[in-house]
Amino acid sequence: MTRAFSRTLAALLILVTWGLAPDSHASARGAAQALFQAGRDAMGKGDFETACARFLESYRLDPAGGTIMNLGNCQTKKGELASALESFQTAKEQLKSDDWRRATVIKYISDLKTRVPKLVIEKDADAPAGMKAKRGELDIGEGMFGAAIPVNPGALEIIVTAPGYQGLKYSVTIVEGETKRVQVNPGEKLQAGAPAAASAPARVKKPAATQKPSDKASPAASEGGNSAGWPVLAFGSVFVVAGAITGVFARSAETEHHDECNDQTRTCTTAGQDAAESATRLSIMSNVGWILGGVGVGLGTYLLITDESEETALGAQFTTTGAGLQLRRRF
């Protein structure tokens, strides 16, 4: 098996994974829509505990701006003001600058900033070195001591520990709009000989030695056209078809968006908001399909007419902005 064919197979495996992603995303999005609707139903019944859980899971599966807005609204009604503020700030970052919903989100953020309580955890003057604190599941890092951190109203628990000290638990109640300061220490120092909890040192695992790849080229296995072009051509065709299909769905979603929105009042139903987000995602998927399809068809054709005795390396490259194929030849 030639080096070109080996690398082509590796690239094809990546392409297959990429090609299966839309199906996986479609399945996740279907579940997200069902959870979103279940959340809306629970909100209508005043069951905010269930509603927030449904919205949160829906957003995890499909991070749509409308979903995180509904989650923030649910958290506000539930009294989790700090969590709601975080949700609306996330929504503001997600929504485009020309999205009419941004004005609503900004209004919620402005209101919540005046209502969210803040907790300041400070070290006692005689606090020992190595002292650690924890609020619920949150570890209080060194940089958090003395800082006003937004918290949800209600009862809070702070656990403070230090090597050689007994440790203390602080119970704090904080109300809406309040800024509360709490000075903490790890309690009494243990007497000599008394058992103290000790942290096990972190075990450092040495990285495995990296094997240097051989520069020796594999001999060509055949003469004439490169047979590796056929599978590349086939998968390129698949992506062309996928790009065309998702393009049709994108146009359909865009039509639904216009039908469900009122241009004069600049308002949309939930279905209209979801359709707008679907149109954007499907358009991106369609463009990616066309690009990868064009690259695949072009490379497949090129490989079929290329002499395999001229070493050809095909590789796939993924970045935070997309995916691509790279072709290198060495004579």
Buried (B, 14 or more C-beta within 10 A) or exposed (E): EBBBBBBBBEBBEBBEEBBEEBEEBBEBBEBBBEBBEBBBEBBEEEBBEBBBBBBBBBBEBBEBBBBBBBBBBBBBBBEBBBBBBBBBBBBBEBBEEEBEBBEBBBEBBEBBEEBBBBBBBEBEEEBBEEBBBBBEEEEBEEEBBEEEBBBBBEEBEBBBBBBBBEBBEBEBEBEEEEEBEBEBBBBEEBEEEEEBEEEEEEEEEEEEEEEEEEEEEEEBEEEEBBBBBBBBBEBBBBBBEBBEBBBEBBBBBBEBBEEBBEEEEEEBEEEBBBBBBBBBBBBEBBBBBBBBBBBBBBBBBBBBEBEBBEBBBBBBEEEEEEBEBEBEEEE
